[in-house]
């Protein structure tokens, strides 16, 4: 397995890595023209979630399959 993936998966499993949506994104969201967004290294999906709720077509990717799984779970419910 990829050592970076395993390291990040471990951080997410142990709850060590927490994220919040970007304050900069939130502050400027109303100034952006809605469209499509690709959130690379999206972690738990906080920024992708902000964009999706604002009407953007959003795709998120991350090296950590643990983070992606948790992000999917957050959007499902």
C-alpha positions in Angstrom: 0.0 0.0 0.0 1.0 3.6 -0.6 2.8 4.8 2.6 1.2 8.3 2.3 -2.3 6.7 2.0 -1.7 4.5 5.1 -0.4 7.5 7.1 -3.4 9.6 6.3 -5.8 6.7 6.8 -4.3 6.2 10.3 -4.8 9.9 11.1 -8.4 9.8 10.1 -9.1 6.5 11.9 -7.6 7.9 15.1 -9.4 11.2 14.8 -6.2 13.1 14.8 -6.9 15.1 11.7 -9.9 17.5 11.8 -10.9 20.0 9.2 -13.1 23.0 8.8 -14.3 24.6 5.6 -12.0 27.3 4.3 -13.0 30.6 5.8 -11.7 32.2 2.6 -14.0 30.1 0.6 -17.0 30.9 2.8 -16.2 34.6 2.8 -16.0 34.8 -1.1 -18.5 32.2 -2.1 -21.1 34.8 -3.1 -18.6 36.4 -5.4 -18.0 33.2 -7.4 -19.9 32.2 -10.5 -21.5 28.8 -9.8 -20.2 25.9 -12.0 -18.1 22.8 -11.5 -15.5 22.3 -8.9 -12.8 19.7 -8.3 -11.6 19.5 -4.7 -8.2 17.8 -4.8 -6.8 16.6 -1.4 -10.4 17.2 -0.1 -10.0 15.4 3.1 -13.3 15.0 4.9 -15.1 17.0 2.2 -15.8 20.2 4.1 -15.0 22.5 1.1 -16.7 20.3 -1.4 -19.8 20.2 0.9 -19.9 24.0 1.1 -19.7 24.2 -2.7 -22.3 21.5 -3.3 -24.8 23.1 -0.9 -24.3 26.4 -2.8 -25.3 24.7 -6.1 -21.9 23.7 -7.5 -21.4 20.4 -9.3 -18.6 19.1 -7.1 -16.2 16.2 -7.2 -13.7 15.5 -4.4 -10.7 13.3 -4.3 -8.2 12.4 -1.6 -5.3 10.0 -1.2 -7.0 8.7 2.0 -9.7 6.2 1.2 -10.7 6.5 4.9 -11.4 10.3 4.4 -13.3 9.7 1.2 -15.4 7.1 2.9 -16.2 9.4 5.8 -17.0 12.3 3.3 -19.4 10.0 1.4 -21.1 9.1 4.7 -21.5 12.7 5.7 -23.2 13.6 2.4 -25.5 10.5 2.5 -27.3 11.6 5.6 
